[in-house]
Amino acid sequence: MSPLSKSFGGESRCIRLTPEELENFDTPDFTIYNAGQFPCNRYTHYMTSSTSVDINLASKEMVILGAMYAGKMKKGLFSLMHYLMPK
């Protein structure tokens, strides 16, 4: 397990699939790309930070750039859950 997963509490906050469930696993409901060591381009128009969390609801993907802090992943998931839960 990566240090990021440990700091995020991946063992306790995420549902771990059993080996049987993994065999039948097809497509994830949502995909998170965490590139914490890769900063976003601060010279991009309206970009004021080297950290960015972007969610594409159509493709069900989240990209995190420039943040080694695992709380960004958690906050992104909570934002997604708050968007999806009322529906």
C-alpha positions in Angstrom: 0.0 0.0 0.0 1.3 3.5 -0.9 2.0 6.1 1.8 -0.8 8.1 0.3 -3.3 5.3 0.8 -2.1 4.9 4.4 -2.5 8.5 5.2 -5.9 8.6 3.5 -7.0 5.7 5.7 -7.7 3.6 2.6 -8.0 0.5 4.8 -10.8 2.0 6.9 -12.5 4.5 4.6 -12.9 2.5 1.5 -14.7 -0.7 0.9 -12.2 -3.4 0.1 -13.4 -6.1 -2.4 -13.1 -9.7 -1.5 -11.0 -11.9 -3.9 -14.3 -13.3 -5.3 -15.6 -9.8 -6.0 -12.4 -8.8 -7.7 -12.7 -11.8 -10.1 -16.1 -10.4 -11.3 -15.1 -6.7 -11.2 -15.8 -5.1 -14.5 -15.8 -1.3 -14.7 -15.3 1.1 -11.8 -18.1 3.5 -11.0 -15.7 6.4 -10.7 -11.9 6.8 -11.4 -9.5 9.0 -9.5 -6.1 9.9 -11.0 -3.9 11.3 -8.2 -0.8 12.9 -9.5 0.2 14.7 -6.3 3.8 15.2 -7.3 2.9 16.8 -10.7 2.0 20.4 -10.2 -0.5 22.1 -12.5 0.6 25.0 -14.7 0.2 28.2 -12.7 0.5 30.2 -15.9 -2.7 28.9 -17.2 -5.5 31.5 -17.3 -7.3 31.8 -14.0 -4.9 29.3 -12.3 -3.5 30.8 -9.1 -2.1 27.7 -7.5 0.0 24.7 -8.3 -2.8 22.5 -6.9 -5.9 21.5 -8.8 -8.8 19.1 -8.2 -11.0 18.6 -11.2 -14.1 16.4 -11.5 -15.6 15.4 -14.8 -19.1 14.1 -14.1 -19.7 13.0 -17.7 -16.7 10.7 -17.8 -16.8 9.9 -14.1 -13.2 10.9 -13.5 -11.4 13.0 -10.9 -7.8 14.4 -11.5 -5.8 15.7 -8.5 -2.6 17.6 -9.4 0.1 19.1 -7.1 -1.3 17.9 -3.7 0.4 15.2 -1.7 -2.2 15.9 1.0 -4.6 13.0 1.0 -7.4 15.3 2.2 -7.8 16.5 -1.3 -8.9 13.1 -2.4 -11.3 12.8 0.5 -12.7 16.3 -0.1 -13.2 15.5 -3.8 -15.0 12.3 -2.9 -17.2 14.1 -0.4 -18.0 16.7 -3.1 -19.0 14.0 -5.5 -21.1 12.2 -2.9 -23.0 15.4 -2.1 -23.7 16.0 -5.8 -24.9 12.5 -6.4 -26.7 11.6 -3.1 -29.8 13.9 -3.5 -30.6 12.3 -6.8 
